[in-house]
Every structure is written in C-alpha cells, then in structure tokens.
Amino acid sequence: MTDAPASRDVWVVDDDRGVRFVLAEALRDAGHAVREFGDVASVRDALKTARPALLLTDVRMPGEDGLALLSELKAQGVGPVIVMSAYTDVATAAAAYRQGAADYLAKPFDLDQAVAAVERALADVAPPPAPAKLMETPRHTLLGESSAMREVFRLIGRVAASDLSVLITGETGTGKELVARALHEESARRDRPFVALNTAAIPSELLESELFGHEAGAFTGATRRHAGRFEQAEGGTLFLDEIGDMPLALQTRLLRVLAGGEFYRVGGRELMRGDVRIVAATHQDLAARVASGQFRADLLHRLDVVRIELPPLRQRRSDIPKLAEHFLAAAAVELKLPPKRFSRAALKAIAQRDFPGNVRELENLCRRLAVIAPGAEILPSDLGTAAPTAGGDDWTHALRDWAEQALARGEADIHARAREALDHTLMQAALRAHDNHRQHAAAALGVGRNTLTRKLGASRTRRPNKT
Ligand SMILES: Nc1ncnc2c1ncn2[C@@H]1O[C@H](COP(=O)(O)OP(=O)(O)OP(=O)(O)O)[C@@H](O)[C@H]1O
C-alpha cells in the first residue's frame, strides 16, 4: 500500500546531479517538497511506499529511459508527469505527449519556466491544499520523559534565548534537527526564518554557493542571482546538519564568516553582513576528525560553545512507548486511516528493540504498522519478521547504559541504587504475577517472605532514578 501524496510533493528524476540539484532547489524555493532520483529503478522502489503529486523525468538515462517510466506511471494512475530532454527532436516530444506527459521541457530550460510548468500541471489536477491542515500535523513535538531527554529540555531552555552557537551531537535519527528547531522556536528569533542545510546532501562543488549565494553568471548554470542560506536565514537560525562532512576549504570560509559576520556571494563584490544564529549538528566524532586533519580545530571551538548530546534511543528505552503511541496516532491522522492502538505486549516488544536508526526508525515502524496491521489493536505478531534484537539478557545492556551515564555524571551510590532497582523490579513483577500474594511472590523469587517485606519497605522509601 502506498501513502497518499501531499499535494506539493514533487519528484525529480535525472542522472545528471547538477541539473537535479538546481531544479530541486528552484522547486523548493517555490514551496515544493522535492525528492531526487538518479535513475528509474530507484523511482520504482520509492513508488512501493509513496507517490508524488507530480514527477519530472529526464528521457535518456543509463538503464531504463524516462519514457518507459512515463507509461508505467500513467498505467498506475500516477501523475502528472513532466518530461525533460536534451534531445529536442519532435519525435521524442511527440512520444512524450502521446504517452500522457502533461508537459515537455527542452533542455536547457530556464528554471522559472520549469517551476511555472510544474505549477500549471499541478493546478490542472488538484485544488490548492489547505495550509492549516499541514500546520496541524503534530510532527514537530519533541517528546521524552527519560532523564536524558529532561536534561536536553533543560539545556534548550537555558540557551535558547542567547545567541550562543550550539553543537548537537547524536547518532542518526536521534532528533538533532528537532532540537535545533526547538532552540529556534524557544528563542526571540522565532518569527524569523529557520533555515536548514544538510552539508552531506549537497555536492561539494555547489556547497559554497548554497551557503553564501551567488551572482548571475558566477559559474556555468548560474543564470540568476541566488540568495544563499546565510541570507535566507537573516535574523533567524541557520541549522548546519552533518557539519562533519563539510570540505576543509569551506570550513575555512565558514570560520571567517562566523568570526567577522561578513561574507561575499560567489562572484559578488558586495560585502554582506548577517545576523544569523548558527546551530550545527553531527553524528560524527568531531574531535577524532580534528585529530585526523579532516576538521578544523578552531571551527570546532567556535561551533561547540554549548553542546547538546542526544543519546541513542536504546539508552532511553523508557521513552519508547510514548513515542510509539504518538507516532501511531500521528500516522493515522496524516494518512487518514482509522486510529489503532498498541496491545501492551506489542509495546513491550517494541521497547526491547535496539533501533540502530533511532527515533526515525521507530517512527517508520509505527507508520508502517498504521498502514499494514490488520486489526484496531496491534499485536506482537504484527511486528513482522524482524525479531526483537534484545535477547534474554538485554536488561544487562540497559543496566550498563544506565551505569555508564550515571558514572559520567559523577553520581555516587550507584551500586546501592542499582541493587534497589533490581529488587524493586523483581518484587513488583512477582507480586503482579501472583496477585499481590506476598508469600507466593517470595517463593517464586526464591527469597523468604520477611526478606520480601523488608525490601518492599525499603524500596518504597527510596526509589532509584530510572533512565
Ligand atoms: N524526541 C522526539 N519526539 C518526537 N519526535 C522525534 C523525537 N526525536 C526525533 N523525532 C522524529 O524522528 C525523526 C528523526 O529526527 P531528526 O530528523 O530530528 O533526527 P536527526 O538526528 O537530525 O537525524 P539525522 O542524523 O539523519 O540528520 C523526525 O521525524 C523527528 O520528528
């Protein structure tokens, strides 16, 4: 089953990544959500789970050509499709129209012309979206009750109002961008733009002009002046994602801008002055990259004024049930599906998984379950063939994570608190299993009734922190 397309989702298919990139950027500037593909096979893959509102495809590409894709899409009722081709022969154009293309763009085309063609084709098929609906989707709420997340919230509250640079670290999918957005929303800059740039997603030769903008004619293909992300973020926040992937030469340039607050557009003479707060993120160990000469130490110091570390989800498992329920409910609203809920056993099984892709992976799992689980209640058997990674001794992993965090925070009495937590957990489980019958519970645990009663008293007065 595929997700219904949002009315501004546009897919761009071209094996030339330069064309793909400038076209995608122009479309994004015009408010479209754009996905890029380098060949027909990857489009076909993506169609298994999603559909675009409109697709732009090149004709001649290695592997299958765009016209084959066109007829396939038409057969599936996906549309409209705009065909682009450098081979401006009448036959290709005619074939495109014959097979149902909404429009045909001869390369090289003007970007404005391409954007206009997209708007025209979309206007022909769909009424404009209701923007309020999009705003309502509860996607940007940062959730978490674990002590690790509470610490993150505390830091956000403390530094949001300042203009200090913040470096957010954490594995992929741990919510770094969401934290960056929260920093922006909580600051006095909230009515100004929040602009994100993923350094790793942009070809390095285009990164400089993306950041600082360029003048018309600055390089081949620069047909009009383009405001860089620094300019776009004026007065607001610039989020530099995957900063560890930034090429060294650009790191030098960025450092200069951060130090002086001034820059030139590529090919420009006018000195630009900006008021932008920088929030950077990385999943890499930047200190190690400094040591290996791939990252500038002075840039790291400038970015790393305040550090917010997002622990992997497996180190804050207590957050998993709430997140899962939130994502399941949000997916139902977004995909217009009947609401579902998790059975207790399913939630428990999910909370035991390791999630190498962290919160994003959990979110994707919930979206999939919202679509494919057959009943209103999701059961462990719906969770698919991917078995929980946690084995019987998974609790020792959680314990180790907890101990490492507590030790890193310099907390005292860890052994006593862990032992108490162990006793408490075992006793509660045994009492639940035996209807609160103390003698039976004690026997099941292999301890005396008096021991159980004594320990119960102790654990009632002092509860360990759980993470
Ligand atoms: N604490 C959270 N509460 C609710 N949603 C979250 C939370 N953390 C992450 N998410 C969601 O998980 C997804 C991934 O988060 P995000 O993109 O912020 O991660 P990231 O660390 O920036 O990933 P990457 O390393 O790939 O850039 C997003 O859809 C985000 O909304």
The ligand as an ORCA input file, in Angstrom:
! r2SCAN-3c Opt
* xyz 0 1
  N      12.078     13.282     20.917
  C      11.331     13.192     19.820
  N       9.999     13.363     19.876
  C       9.239     13.258     18.766
  N       9.726     13.013     17.541
  C      11.052     12.844     17.415
  C      11.916     12.923     18.550
  N      13.177     12.724     18.123
  C      13.107     12.513     16.798
  N      11.834     12.584     16.367
  C      11.386     12.379     14.980
  O      12.254     11.421     14.404
  C      12.642     11.798     13.100
  C      14.143     11.982     13.034
  O      14.503     13.127     13.767
  P      15.575     14.178     13.215
  O      15.448     14.336     11.759
  O      15.487     15.380     14.037
  O      16.928     13.334     13.539
  P      18.430     13.714     13.221
  O      19.221     13.310     14.400
  O      18.528     15.144     12.764
  O      18.721     12.714     12.015
  P      19.981     12.762     11.014
  O      21.164     12.362     11.823
  O      19.627     11.762      9.961
  O      20.059     14.151     10.482
  C      11.867     13.055     12.775
  O      10.693     12.739     12.079
  C      11.535     13.618     14.132
  O      10.346     14.364     14.073
*
